[in-house]
Amino acid sequence: MLRLITTSLCLRCHRATALPLHLRPCATLNSAENQQTVEALYDLSVDIQKVRKLKGWVLHQSPAYTKEVADLLKDMGASGSVIARILAVHPEAVLCHPEQMKAQRELWISVCPKQKELVGIIEKFPASFFTSSSHHGNQRNNIAYFQSLNLNKRIITKLMASAPQSFSRPVEQNEVMVCTLQQAYQELGGEEANMKIWLQKLLSQNPYVLLKPPEVLRQNMLFLRDRGFSTAELLHLLSKLRGFVTELNPDSMHRTLSYSQDTIGCSEAELRDIILNCPALLYYPDDILAERFKGLLSAGISMSQIIETPTVLELTTQIVNYRIQRLRAHRYDVRTGSLEVLNGTKKDFEMSCGKLQLRRERPLFNPVAPLRGDD
């Protein structure tokens, strides 16, 4: 707060000296800039240099509604520093007509009624909020459609923020993809009662799944079925891949599966088991897998250990080597122990290291030794 006040006072002091425009600090020599916009951004303590460097074209546009944008955000509870950050990273906001901004606010409040939360979303995804007025009709229709599916408002808000393109296009395109996902879920034996929760989880984990052609999902499911996966196993993969199954294609999966099978030296059935334990293996191209297999084997880890814990292949070689060194400091040898301790997020791994440390420090209890009583 002190830094913000100091910055604001300094900027006002620059104006108080009444220097010619071309001599003001950070001012432009280009007379084509909209000086009202520049002055308004100065008043809001926006990083003008950053705007000029990344999106200088905005400063040349007219009309601009800098004050109106700031007032709208302020009315929603945004602080001065938050407004300055939003306009520094997304100065295009000042080109939105006030009526358009008000319409957007009403639209977003229909799914995110708490304005404090909405300000947080705008700060993270300003381009999703300050969008073209030509999309309002599609946005409204898509919101109504997802509400008709009884999706949680938080899920709809996340979709609007993370994948705004899916709301700016005609609702019919989203209907087709959602129907394709629901049909795949039912055909693979998914229970009707759980479909809404399943769809919510899938959309929240990968909002961009809506932007993929439905044919991609069908082709990938057919390919995996041809590789011998049962309907129950396909449903497991579809759920575990979190919608990212649409990011794959049969050719890339074929190369990955062929390379993995040749490297591991396993049967088709064994390979399916490995994939079911580590579905993410389908994502990685063979050159990345080659590097990871080499890194693990060079660290003294056996192929049988990798087969037992294939999720270790999700970690980069750099992360694996770092974690092995940390474990070695705790006297844990991954060559003879389980690889499960290597897995997980950074937080998970730190917890595992903490448990190993406690195990080392904990005194051994001898049940035969007599207990020392009070004298």
C-alpha positions as CSV (number, residue, x, y, z in Angstrom):
1,M,0.0,0.0,0.0
2,L,2.9,2.4,0.9
3,R,4.5,1.7,-2.4
4,L,1.3,2.4,-4.3
5,I,0.8,5.7,-2.4
6,T,4.4,6.7,-3.1
7,T,4.1,5.9,-6.8
8,S,0.8,7.9,-7.0
9,L,2.3,10.9,-5.3
10,C,5.4,10.8,-7.5
11,L,3.3,10.7,-10.7
12,R,1.2,13.7,-9.4
13,C,4.4,15.6,-8.6
14,H,5.6,15.1,-12.2
15,R,2.4,16.8,-13.4
16,A,2.8,19.6,-10.9
17,T,6.0,20.7,-12.4
18,A,4.1,21.5,-15.6
19,L,6.9,20.2,-17.9
20,P,6.2,20.1,-21.6
21,L,4.7,16.8,-22.6
22,H,7.8,15.6,-24.5
23,L,9.9,16.1,-21.3
24,R,7.7,14.2,-18.9
25,P,9.2,10.9,-17.5
26,C,8.0,7.8,-19.4
27,A,6.1,10.0,-21.8
28,T,6.0,9.1,-25.5
29,L,7.4,11.1,-28.4
30,N,4.7,9.7,-30.7
31,S,2.0,12.3,-31.0
32,A,-0.4,9.7,-32.4
33,E,-0.9,8.3,-28.9
34,N,-4.2,9.1,-27.2
35,Q,-3.0,11.4,-24.5
36,Q,-6.2,11.2,-22.5
37,T,-5.7,7.5,-22.3
38,V,-2.1,7.9,-21.3
39,E,-3.0,10.5,-18.6
40,A,-5.8,8.3,-17.2
41,L,-3.6,5.3,-17.0
42,Y,-1.0,7.5,-15.2
43,D,-3.7,8.5,-12.7
44,L,-4.4,4.8,-12.0
45,S,-0.7,4.0,-11.5
46,V,-0.7,1.6,-14.4
47,D,2.8,0.6,-15.7
48,I,2.8,2.6,-19.0
49,Q,6.2,1.2,-20.0
50,K,4.8,-2.3,-19.8
51,V,1.7,-1.3,-21.9
52,R,3.9,0.4,-24.5
53,K,6.2,-2.6,-24.8
54,L,3.6,-5.4,-25.0
55,K,0.4,-3.7,-26.4
56,G,1.4,-0.2,-27.4
57,W,-1.3,-0.2,-30.1
58,V,-4.0,0.3,-27.5
59,L,-2.6,3.7,-26.6
60,H,-3.3,4.9,-30.2
61,Q,-7.0,4.0,-30.2
62,S,-9.9,6.3,-29.8
63,P,-12.4,6.4,-28.2
64,A,-11.1,4.8,-24.9
65,Y,-13.0,4.4,-21.7
66,T,-10.3,4.2,-19.1
67,K,-12.1,6.0,-16.3
68,E,-15.3,4.0,-16.9
69,V,-13.4,0.6,-16.7
70,A,-11.8,1.7,-13.5
71,D,-15.1,2.9,-12.0
72,L,-16.8,-0.4,-12.9
73,L,-14.0,-2.5,-11.3
74,K,-14.0,-0.2,-8.3
75,D,-17.7,-0.6,-7.8
76,M,-17.2,-4.4,-7.8
77,G,-14.7,-4.0,-5.0
78,A,-11.4,-4.0,-6.8
79,S,-8.6,-2.1,-5.1
80,G,-6.4,0.5,-6.9
81,S,-3.5,-1.9,-7.2
82,V,-5.7,-4.7,-8.7
83,I,-7.1,-2.2,-11.2
84,A,-3.6,-1.1,-12.2
85,R,-2.5,-4.8,-12.6
86,I,-5.5,-5.7,-14.8
87,L,-5.0,-2.7,-17.1
88,A,-1.3,-3.3,-17.3
89,V,-1.7,-6.9,-18.6
90,H,-4.9,-6.3,-20.5
91,P,-5.1,-2.6,-21.6
92,E,-7.6,-3.6,-24.3
93,A,-10.2,-3.3,-21.6
94,V,-10.2,0.5,-22.0
95,L,-11.6,0.0,-25.5
96,C,-14.8,-1.7,-24.3
97,H,-17.9,0.4,-24.4
98,P,-19.4,1.1,-20.9
99,E,-22.7,-0.5,-21.9
100,Q,-20.9,-3.5,-23.1
101,M,-19.0,-3.8,-19.8
102,K,-22.2,-3.5,-17.8
103,A,-23.8,-6.2,-19.8
104,Q,-20.7,-8.5,-19.2
105,R,-20.9,-7.9,-15.5
106,E,-24.6,-8.9,-15.4
107,L,-23.8,-11.9,-17.4
108,W,-21.0,-13.1,-15.1
109,I,-22.9,-12.3,-12.0
110,S,-25.6,-14.8,-13.1
111,V,-23.0,-17.6,-12.5
112,C,-20.7,-15.9,-10.0
113,P,-22.9,-13.7,-7.7
114,K,-20.1,-12.9,-5.3
115,Q,-18.4,-9.8,-6.8
116,K,-15.2,-10.3,-4.7
117,E,-14.7,-13.7,-6.4
118,L,-15.6,-12.2,-9.8
119,V,-12.9,-9.5,-9.3
120,G,-10.4,-12.3,-8.6
121,I,-11.4,-14.1,-11.8
122,I,-11.1,-10.9,-13.9
123,E,-7.6,-10.3,-12.4
124,K,-6.5,-13.8,-13.6
125,F,-8.5,-13.9,-16.8
126,P,-9.2,-10.3,-18.0
127,A,-9.5,-11.2,-21.6
128,S,-12.4,-13.6,-20.7
129,F,-14.3,-10.7,-19.2
130,F,-13.5,-7.8,-21.5
131,T,-14.7,-9.5,-24.7
132,S,-16.6,-8.4,-27.8
133,S,-20.2,-7.4,-27.5
134,S,-20.9,-9.6,-30.6
135,H,-20.5,-12.6,-28.4
136,H,-23.1,-11.7,-25.7
137,G,-25.9,-13.7,-27.4
138,N,-23.8,-16.8,-27.6
139,Q,-22.5,-16.4,-24.1
140,R,-26.0,-16.1,-22.8
141,N,-27.2,-19.2,-24.7
142,N,-24.3,-21.3,-23.6
143,I,-24.8,-20.3,-19.9
144,A,-28.4,-21.3,-20.2
145,Y,-27.4,-24.6,-21.8
146,F,-24.9,-25.5,-19.1
147,Q,-27.3,-24.5,-16.4
148,S,-29.9,-26.8,-18.0
149,L,-27.4,-29.7,-17.4
150,N,-27.5,-28.8,-13.7
151,L,-23.8,-28.1,-13.7
152,N,-22.4,-26.4,-10.6
153,K,-22.1,-22.6,-11.0
154,R,-18.4,-22.8,-10.1
155,I,-17.8,-25.2,-13.0
156,I,-19.6,-22.9,-15.5
157,T,-17.6,-19.9,-14.2
158,K,-14.4,-21.9,-14.6
159,L,-15.3,-22.8,-18.1
160,M,-16.1,-19.2,-19.0
161,A,-12.8,-18.0,-17.5
162,S,-10.5,-20.8,-18.8
163,A,-12.0,-21.5,-22.2
164,P,-13.9,-18.3,-23.2
165,Q,-13.9,-19.5,-26.9
166,S,-16.4,-22.2,-26.0
167,F,-18.9,-19.6,-24.8
168,S,-18.4,-17.2,-27.7
169,R,-19.3,-19.8,-30.3
170,P,-22.9,-21.1,-31.1
171,V,-24.4,-23.2,-28.4
172,E,-25.1,-26.0,-30.8
173,Q,-21.4,-26.8,-31.1
174,N,-21.1,-27.4,-27.3
175,E,-24.3,-29.4,-27.4
176,V,-22.7,-31.8,-29.9
177,M,-19.6,-32.3,-27.9
178,V,-21.4,-32.7,-24.6
179,C,-23.7,-35.3,-26.1
180,T,-20.7,-37.2,-27.5
181,L,-19.1,-37.3,-24.1
182,Q,-22.4,-38.4,-22.4
183,Q,-22.9,-41.1,-25.1
184,A,-19.4,-42.4,-24.7
185,Y,-19.9,-42.6,-20.9
186,Q,-23.1,-44.5,-21.3
187,E,-21.9,-46.9,-24.0
188,L,-18.9,-47.8,-21.8
189,G,-21.2,-48.8,-18.9
190,G,-21.2,-45.6,-16.9
191,E,-24.1,-45.2,-14.5
192,E,-26.7,-42.6,-15.3
193,A,-26.9,-41.5,-11.7
194,N,-23.2,-40.6,-11.7
195,M,-23.0,-38.9,-15.2
196,K,-23.5,-35.3,-14.0
197,I,-20.7,-35.6,-11.5
198,W,-18.5,-37.4,-14.1
199,L,-19.1,-34.6,-16.7
200,Q,-18.5,-31.9,-14.1
201,K,-15.2,-33.4,-13.1
202,L,-14.1,-33.9,-16.7
203,L,-15.0,-30.3,-17.8
204,S,-13.3,-28.8,-14.7
205,Q,-10.1,-30.7,-15.3
206,N,-9.9,-29.9,-19.0
207,P,-12.2,-27.0,-20.1
208,Y,-10.7,-27.2,-23.6
209,V,-12.3,-30.5,-24.3
210,L,-15.4,-28.6,-25.6
211,L,-13.3,-27.1,-28.4
212,K,-12.2,-30.4,-29.8
213,P,-14.0,-32.1,-32.7
214,P,-16.3,-35.0,-31.4
215,E,-14.7,-37.3,-34.1
216,V,-11.4,-37.1,-32.2
217,L,-12.9,-38.7,-29.1
218,R,-14.6,-41.4,-31.2
219,Q,-11.4,-42.3,-33.1
220,N,-9.3,-42.5,-30.0
221,M,-11.8,-44.7,-28.2
222,L,-12.0,-47.0,-31.2
223,F,-8.2,-47.2,-31.4
224,L,-7.9,-48.2,-27.7
225,R,-10.7,-50.7,-28.1
226,D,-8.9,-52.3,-31.0
227,R,-5.8,-52.6,-28.8
228,G,-7.8,-54.9,-26.5
229,F,-9.1,-52.6,-23.8
230,S,-12.5,-53.7,-22.4
231,T,-15.4,-51.3,-22.1
232,A,-14.8,-51.0,-18.3
233,E,-11.2,-50.3,-18.9
234,L,-12.0,-47.7,-21.6
235,L,-14.3,-45.9,-19.1
236,H,-11.5,-46.0,-16.6
237,L,-9.1,-44.5,-19.1
238,L,-11.6,-41.9,-20.2
239,S,-12.1,-40.8,-16.6
240,K,-8.4,-40.9,-15.6
241,L,-7.3,-39.0,-18.8
242,R,-9.5,-36.2,-17.5
243,G,-10.8,-35.2,-21.0
244,F,-7.3,-35.0,-22.3
245,V,-8.1,-38.0,-24.4
246,T,-9.1,-35.5,-27.1
247,E,-5.5,-34.2,-27.2
248,L,-4.3,-37.6,-28.5
249,N,-4.6,-39.2,-31.8
250,P,-4.3,-42.9,-33.0
251,D,-0.9,-42.4,-34.7
252,S,0.8,-40.9,-31.7
253,M,-0.7,-43.5,-29.3
254,H,0.5,-46.3,-31.7
255,R,4.1,-45.0,-31.7
256,T,4.0,-44.6,-27.9
257,L,2.6,-48.1,-27.2
258,S,5.0,-49.7,-29.7
259,Y,8.0,-48.0,-28.2
260,S,7.0,-48.8,-24.6
261,Q,6.3,-52.5,-25.4
262,D,9.7,-52.9,-27.2
263,T,11.6,-51.1,-24.4
264,I,9.9,-53.0,-21.6
265,G,9.7,-56.3,-23.4
266,C,6.2,-57.1,-22.3
267,S,3.1,-58.7,-23.8
268,E,0.1,-56.9,-25.1
269,A,-1.8,-57.8,-21.9
270,E,1.0,-56.6,-19.7
271,L,1.2,-53.4,-21.6
272,R,-2.5,-52.8,-21.1
273,D,-2.1,-53.2,-17.3
274,I,0.8,-50.7,-17.3
275,I,-1.4,-48.2,-19.2
276,L,-4.3,-48.7,-16.8
277,N,-1.9,-48.0,-13.9
278,C,-0.4,-45.0,-15.7
279,P,-2.8,-43.6,-18.4
280,A,-0.6,-40.5,-18.8
281,L,1.9,-42.8,-20.6
282,L,-0.2,-42.4,-23.7
283,Y,0.7,-38.7,-23.9
284,Y,4.5,-38.9,-24.1
285,P,6.3,-39.2,-27.5
286,D,8.9,-41.9,-27.7
287,D,11.9,-39.5,-27.5
288,I,10.7,-38.2,-24.1
289,L,10.0,-41.8,-22.9
290,A,13.5,-42.8,-24.1
291,E,15.1,-40.1,-22.0
292,R,13.1,-41.1,-18.9
293,F,13.7,-44.8,-19.3
294,K,17.5,-44.1,-19.7
295,G,17.5,-41.8,-16.6
296,L,15.8,-44.4,-14.4
297,L,17.9,-47.3,-15.5
298,S,21.2,-45.3,-15.2
299,A,20.1,-44.5,-11.6
300,G,20.2,-48.2,-10.9
301,I,16.4,-48.7,-11.0
302,S,15.4,-52.0,-12.6
303,M,12.9,-52.5,-15.4
304,S,10.8,-54.7,-13.1
305,Q,10.6,-51.8,-10.6
306,I,9.4,-49.5,-13.4
307,I,6.7,-52.0,-14.5
308,E,5.5,-52.3,-10.9
309,T,5.3,-48.4,-10.5
310,P,5.0,-47.0,-14.0
311,T,3.7,-43.7,-12.8
312,V,7.4,-42.8,-12.1
313,L,7.6,-42.2,-15.9
314,E,5.4,-39.1,-15.4
315,L,8.4,-37.4,-13.7
316,T,11.2,-35.7,-15.6
317,T,14.7,-37.1,-15.3
318,Q,15.8,-33.9,-13.5
319,I,13.1,-34.3,-10.8
320,V,13.8,-38.1,-10.5
321,N,17.6,-37.4,-9.9
322,Y,16.8,-34.7,-7.4
323,R,14.4,-36.8,-5.4
324,I,16.8,-39.8,-5.5
325,Q,19.5,-37.6,-4.0
326,R,17.1,-36.4,-1.3
327,L,16.1,-39.9,-0.4
328,R,19.8,-41.0,-0.3
329,A,20.4,-38.3,2.3
330,H,17.7,-40.1,4.4
331,R,19.4,-43.4,3.8
332,Y,16.7,-44.7,1.5
333,D,17.9,-46.7,-1.5
334,V,15.4,-46.7,-4.4
335,R,17.3,-49.5,-6.0
336,T,16.1,-51.9,-3.3
337,G,13.0,-50.1,-2.1
338,S,9.6,-49.1,-3.6
339,L,9.5,-46.4,-6.2
340,E,6.2,-45.1,-4.8
341,V,8.2,-42.7,-2.6
342,L,9.4,-41.0,-5.7
343,N,5.9,-40.3,-7.0
344,G,3.4,-37.5,-6.3
345,T,3.6,-33.7,-6.2
346,K,6.3,-31.7,-4.6
347,K,4.2,-31.5,-1.4
348,D,3.6,-35.3,-1.5
349,F,7.3,-35.9,-1.8
350,E,8.2,-33.6,1.0
351,M,5.8,-35.4,3.3
352,S,7.4,-38.7,2.3
353,C,10.8,-37.3,3.2
354,G,9.4,-36.0,6.5
355,K,8.2,-39.5,7.4
356,L,11.6,-41.0,6.6
357,Q,13.3,-38.4,8.8
358,L,10.9,-39.2,11.7
359,R,11.6,-42.9,11.2
360,R,15.4,-42.3,11.5
361,E,15.0,-40.1,14.6
362,R,12.5,-42.3,16.4
363,P,14.2,-44.5,19.1
364,L,13.7,-48.3,18.7
365,F,11.4,-49.8,21.3
366,N,12.5,-53.0,22.9
367,P,9.5,-54.9,24.2
368,V,11.7,-57.1,26.3
369,A,13.5,-54.4,28.2
370,P,12.0,-53.6,31.6
371,L,10.2,-50.3,32.1
372,R,11.8,-47.8,34.4
373,G,9.4,-47.0,37.2
374,D,9.4,-44.2,39.8
375,D,11.8,-44.7,42.7
